[in-house]
């Protein structure tokens, strides 16, 4: 009993991890999706079928007539050599039933379209002209880009492919600790025509994909409904272009072939009303979220009641995957939201303290927000800071009082609404600078004198720019 409970817990955890995600193909009326479940390479059977050391994705459902028909509308009806591989139309024509009367070569062309439409290399090599009678499947050879000696059928750089028998068996029957007999979560024979479609009755036929129960790893109909092509040759290692290919899963009229030990094969150019396929894929690349970086806080100075032009800098933002970033800046003034875009935008801010937020996006997800504080100070406040510095830096009372008097005179002029008084304020500040220079290294420590001069000059620069 304990073993059964542990097995059920493992199965539930696997099912929770295998969330179906859909990839999109085509456009407009011919757009379709294929959903996948994730299969982990972390554990494997110790022998036999189902040993796959890498992560991959298995199609949640068998490919339907609807998906096939939209593919042919885009790609054209698959054709090639031998002609026997391309001479049948679907016997079962329902929109959502699995596509059927499909040879292995036709399935391979479907998979190649998935890859090329998403800018990946073709999984399967064909020679001749696509759409013509000489279009012929061939195995990849040493020297071909993507050649893999362990599986010369598949280009190792392809994203989508027909599943090998090992990939198919693992997705159907592996529960994380053992290979089950059946693909049901509890390893029981599925209930006929309820959980899986495999009755042998005169009116039996394929049902719409997904009509039965969800299986062990999130798939549907890997037991019954329709036989499915394997990428692998029926006889291990027989990678000839015209070799028989494996088939798995049983069909709607077949009581057998549901068990993990059941396997079969068929002529690769043959098609049948009980044969279809599903697609597998490598995992979606893991995306790392980008990082926004706004740099150091800023303090800028403006004249009384002025508006500061502030240049923001997000150039230190980064993305470990090397994806191109977009930049979105936002801030509030008087409860109103403002925004800007770009790496180094220049914005206008009134006097006060402002929190500017940057979020960058790598085309997939947003970064966490990063904030910079921009403090805009007017010229009178700057002169107040200058006065505080005089009190702190200048120890001789007479010298300090003389400097403070010059600052007070400049402030008085600035507080007058007459713009002509700005020149008088500048004159007072220049006199302040000259007085500090005269006492630098004497009654005022040279470094402190330099700081006082720099602050006074900032105030002059602000007034001169107005």
N, C-alpha and C positions, 0 to 999 in steps of 0.2 A: 504493500500500500504506500509506504514512504517513497519508493522508487517512482510510482505512478504520479504522486503529488509533485515530486521534483521535476519530472518530465513535463507536466502540465505547466508548471511555473516557468520553466525555460521556454516553452512554446509561446506562452503569453508575452514574455519579454521580447522574444524575437518578432512576434507579430506587431508589438508596439513600436519596435525600431524600424520595421519595414513599411514606412509610410509611402504611399504611391505618389509619385511626382510625374507630371505630364510634360512632354516635349511637343512643340508645335511645328507643323510643316505646312507648306503651301500657303496660298493667299486667297482672300475673297471666298467665293462659293466652293473652292477646292481646298480650303483650309481644314486640317484635321490634326488631332493630337494622339500621342501614344503615351500611356502611363507606364511607369516602372516601379518596381520595388527593389530596395537595396539588399544585396546578398553579401555577407561578410566573408572574407578569406581567413579570419582568425582561427577557425577550427575546421577540421576535415575528417572524413572517414580515414581509417588506416589502410584500407585496400579497396579494390574494386572501383566502381564508378562514383563520381561525386567529389573527387579530390580537385579542388581549385584553390590555389594559395592566394590569389588576389581578390580584392573586392570587385564587384561588378553589379549590374542591374539587370533584372529580368522583366520582360514585358508582363504587365498585370493580366492582360487578356490576349487571346489569339487575335491576329489581324482580321478585321471584318471586311465584308464586301464594300461597305461605305468607304473605309480607308483605302482599300484596293482601287475602287473606281475613281476616287479623287486623285490617287497616284497616276493612274493611266490617263486621266484627263490632262495632267501636267506633262507627264513623261512620254505619253504615247503607249499603245499596246505593246508590251514586250514581245520581241521576236528574235530569231536567231537560228543557230544550228546546234543540234539537230532540230528539224522542223517539228518533230513529234513532241518536243518539249513545250511547244507554243500553240497547239492546235485545239485547245478546249476552252470553253467558257464555263463560268460557275454553274454547277447543277442546282445548288441551293442558292436562291437569289435574294433572300431577305436582307435588308439593309444591315442589320446588326448581328447576323449569323457569321460564323467564321468563313472567310473566303476559302474557296475549294476549287478543285480541278487545277491546282497550281503546281507546276513542276518545281524541282529544286532550283533550276536555272532562273525561272521567273521570280521566285522568292529572292534569289541573289540580286537580281536587277532592282527589285523593290528596295532592298537594303542599301544598294549602291546609291540610289536616289536620295535616301535619307541622309547619307553621309555628304554627298556633294551639295545638297541643298543647304547644309549647315557648314559648308566650307571645310569639310574633312575629306581625307583621301578615300577613294572607293575601297570597300572591304574585299571585293572579288575582282579578279583580273579577267577581262574579256578582250579578245582580239577582234579585228574587223571593225565595222561601222555600226554604232548603236542605232537600232531601228531598221537595220538591213538583215538580209538572210544569212550573211557571213559572220554575224556577231556570235562569237564562240567562247565559252568558258575555258580558261587555262589556269594552271597553278602558278603561283609566284615562284620565281627562281632566284638563286644566288645572284646578287648584283642588282636586283630590283629593290627600290627603296621600300622598306617595310617588310622585307622577306624575313620569315621566321621558319627555320628548319624544322621546328617541332610541330608546326601547323602551316604548311605551304598553301592551304586554301585561303587563309585570312591574312590581309595586310595588317601588320601589328600596329600601324598608326591609325587605323579606322576607329571611329567612335561607336558606330552601330554595326551589328553583325547577327547572323543566325547563331543560336547557342550551340556550343559543342555538347556532346552527350553528357560529359561531366558537368558542365554548367547547368544543363537542363535538369539533371538528376538531383544535383545539390539544391537547386531552387525549389524543387518539388518535395523532396523527402528528407532533407537534412534538418534536424531539430537542434543542432548545436552540440549534441553529445553522441548521437547515433543516426544512422540512416533508417528511416521508418519503412514499413511495408507500404503504407498508404499516405497520401498527402493531406489527410484530415488532421486537424490539430491533436486529436486524441489517438491517432493511429488506427482508427477503426475503418472497416469497409464502409464507404459512403453509402448513404441511403439512395437507392436507385431512383432516378428521375426527380429527386428532391435536392440532395446535396451535390450529385454529379449525374451527368446525362449519359447513361450507358445501358439502357434497356434494349432488348432485342425483340421488338414488336413490329408488326407490319406497318404501322403508321409512324414509327420512330423517325426522327430527323434531328439535325443539329438545332440547338436552341440559341437564343441570343446570348452572346458572350456575357459572363457575369451573372447569369440567371441562377446558378447554383450557390453553394456556400463558399465563403472565403477559405482558402486552404492554408496550410501550415505557415507559409512565409508571405502571405498576402496576395498570392495569385489566385486565379480562377480557371477551372476547366483543364488543369494539367492531368486530371483523370477524366477520360471520356470526352464527349462532344465531337472531337475530330482528331485524327492522328496529326502529329506535328513533325515537320522536317527537323533533323539535326544537321548542323554544319558538318559533323564528323562523318567519315566513311563508315559504312556498316561493319566492315572488317578493319580492325585497328591497324593503323599505319599504312593502309592502302590508299595513299593520296594521289590516285590517278584522276584526271579530269572527268572521266566518264564512270568512275567507280560508283557502286550503289551507296546510297546515303542512309544513315540511321533514321529510325522513326520511333517516337515514344508517345505514350499517353492513352492509347485506345480511342474509341469513338462511340457515337451514340448507339450503335447496334452491336456493340461488342462487350460481352461480360468479362472477357479476359483483358490483359494488357493494362490493368490499373496498378499493379504491384510494381515496386521499385526494381524487382528482378526481371520484369517483363520488358523485352526489347525486340525490335524488329528492324527491317531494312527494306528498301525499295529502289527500283531503278531510278537514277537521278533525273532522267528526262521524262519519266512517266508522270501523269497527273491522275488524280482520282477524286471521286465525289466525297471521299472520306478523308482527304488529306489537305492540310493547311499548314500554317506556321505561326510562330510568334517571334518577336525580335528581342535581342539582348543588347546591352550597351556597357561601356566602361562607366564608372561613376562620374557624376558631374564634378568638375574641378572644385576643390575647396577654396572658397573665397575668404580672404582675410580682410576685415573691415579697414578702411583707410583711417589715417590719424590726422586730425586738424591741428595746426600749430599757428597761433596768431602772433607769436613773438612777445616782446616785453611790453609792459604798460607804458603809456605815453603821457607826457604833460606838454600842452601847447598853450601859447599866450596870444591874446588878442586885445585890441583896444576896447574901451568901455562899450558895452552893449554890442560887441562885435560877434561875427560868426567865423569860426575857425575852419579852414580847409585842412582836413586830416587824411593822410595817406595810410591806409591799412596794409598789412603785409602778411599774406598767408603762404609765402613761397617755401616755408619750411615744412608745410604739410606734406605727407608722404603716403604711399601705398606700397606695401611689401610685394604685391603681385605685379607691380609695374603698370597698373591700369591708369588711364588718363582720368584726371579728377575735374570735377566741377565744384565751384565755390559759391556758397550762399551765406551772406552776412546779414545780420538783423540786429536792430536796437530800437529802443523806445524813447520818444521825446513827448512829454506831457500826455502820456497814456496812448500815444499813437505809434503804431509799428512802422518802421522804415526798413528798407532792405537794399542790398546791392549785390552784384555778382562780379566775379573775376578774381584774379590772384592778388592784385594790388590796387584796389579801387580807391579813389579819393572821394571823401564825403564831407558834408558840411555839418558842423556841430555848434550849438550855442554854448555859452559859458555854463560850466557845471561839470559834474562827474557823470560819465556815460559808460555803460557796460555793453560792449559790442561782442556778439556771439558769431562764431564761424562754424558751419557744418560743411564738410566736403563729402562728395559722393563719387564712388568709383564705377558707376554704371550699374551696380548691383545693390549696394546698401550704403546707408549714411554712416558717417563717423559719429562718435560722441561729440557733443558740442565743446568748443574751447573758447574761453572768454579773455578779452583784453579790456583793461580799464583805461579810458582816455579822459584825462582831466583838462578842461579848458579854463584857463585863468585869464581874467582881464588885466589891463595894465595897472590899475590901482591896487588890485590884490597882489600883483607882482611887486609893486613898490612896497607894500606892506611886508612881504617876505624879505625884501631888501633891508627894510628897517629892522626887522627881527635879527637879521644876520649882523647888522652893525652892532646892535646891543650885545650879541653873543661874541663877536670877534674882536671888537675894539675895547681895550681895557682902560684907555685914557679918556676920562670923562669929557674933557674939553674937546678932544678930537671927535669923540662920538657925537657930542651935542652939535658940533658944526656940521657933521655929515647928515645927521637926522634933520637939521634945519633945511638943508638943501632938498632932502626927500620930501619933507612936508610942503615946501614951496611948489615942487613938481606936482604933488597930489592936489594941492589947492587949484593950480592952473587946470588940471585935467577935470576936476569936478565942475568947473565953469563951463557952461554950454557953448561959449564962444570958441569955435574951432581954432581961431588964431592963437589961443593960449597954449595949443599943443607945442608950438615952436618955443614958447617960454618954458614949458615943462622940459623940453629937450635940452634947452640951454642950462637949466638947473641940473639935469642929470649929467651933462658933459662937465659941468663944474664939479659935481660929485666925483666923477671918474678922475679928474685932474688932481683933486685933493687926496684921493686914495693913493694914486700913483706917487704923490709927493711923500707920503708916509709909509709906503711899502718897504718892508725890511727895517723900518725904524719903530714907529709906534704901532704899526700893524704888521703882523706876521705875513711874509710874502705870499704864501699859499692862500691865506684868508683874503688878502688884498686882491689876488687874482680872481677869487670867487666873487667878491663884491663887484669888481669891474665887469665880470662876465654877466652878472644879473642885471646891472645897470644898462649894459649895452643891449641886452635883450629887450629891455623896456624901450630904449631909443629906437631899435630896429622896428618894433611894433608901431610906434608912433610915426616913424618915417614912412612906413608902408601904407598908412591910411591916406 
